[in-house]
């Protein structure tokens, strides 16, 4: 399993824990109202715990976590800056 696959799995698990069900990788969770801004913070915390990473809040918006795919892109972008 690659790092990207592991990250994708961790994101899927974290989203499922917050939403209460599995979601498709391209299913909108923020813009659809499935989760709110407080839940986005919980999602970030869960992802950090699962992956052992720190996601700095600088320049991040709730839309950066709108889908599993976008969240994975956001993590890659944040990691590239680290």
BELRA-V232463 format. One record per residue. N is the residue number from 1. RES is the residue in one small letter. SS is DSSP state (H for helix, E for strand, - for the rest). Layout:
# BELRA-V232463
n=N res=RES ss=SS
n=N res=RES ss=SS
This chain:
# BELRA-V232463
n=1 res=x ss=-
n=2 res=x ss=-
n=3 res=x ss=H
n=4 res=x ss=H
n=5 res=x ss=H
n=6 res=x ss=H
n=7 res=x ss=H
n=8 res=x ss=H
n=9 res=x ss=H
n=10 res=x ss=H
n=11 res=x ss=H
n=12 res=x ss=H
n=13 res=x ss=H
n=14 res=x ss=H
n=15 res=x ss=H
n=16 res=x ss=H
n=17 res=x ss=H
n=18 res=x ss=H
n=19 res=x ss=H
n=20 res=x ss=-
n=21 res=x ss=-
n=22 res=x ss=-
n=23 res=x ss=-
n=24 res=x ss=-
n=25 res=x ss=-
n=26 res=x ss=-
n=27 res=x ss=-
n=28 res=x ss=-
n=29 res=x ss=-
n=30 res=x ss=-
n=31 res=x ss=-
n=32 res=x ss=-
n=33 res=x ss=-
n=34 res=x ss=-
n=35 res=x ss=-
n=36 res=x ss=-
n=37 res=x ss=H
n=38 res=x ss=H
n=39 res=x ss=H
n=40 res=x ss=H
n=41 res=x ss=H
n=42 res=x ss=H
n=43 res=x ss=H
n=44 res=x ss=H
n=45 res=x ss=H
n=46 res=x ss=H
n=47 res=x ss=H
n=48 res=x ss=H
n=49 res=x ss=H
n=50 res=x ss=H
n=51 res=x ss=H
n=52 res=x ss=-
n=53 res=x ss=-
n=54 res=x ss=-
n=55 res=x ss=-
n=56 res=x ss=-
n=57 res=x ss=-
n=58 res=x ss=-
n=59 res=x ss=-
n=60 res=x ss=-
n=61 res=x ss=-
n=62 res=x ss=H
n=63 res=x ss=H
n=64 res=x ss=H
n=65 res=x ss=H
n=66 res=x ss=-
n=67 res=x ss=-
n=68 res=x ss=H
n=69 res=x ss=H
n=70 res=x ss=H
n=71 res=x ss=H
n=72 res=x ss=H
n=73 res=x ss=H
n=74 res=x ss=H
n=75 res=x ss=H
n=76 res=x ss=H
n=77 res=x ss=H
n=78 res=x ss=H
n=79 res=x ss=H
n=80 res=x ss=H
n=81 res=x ss=H
n=82 res=x ss=-
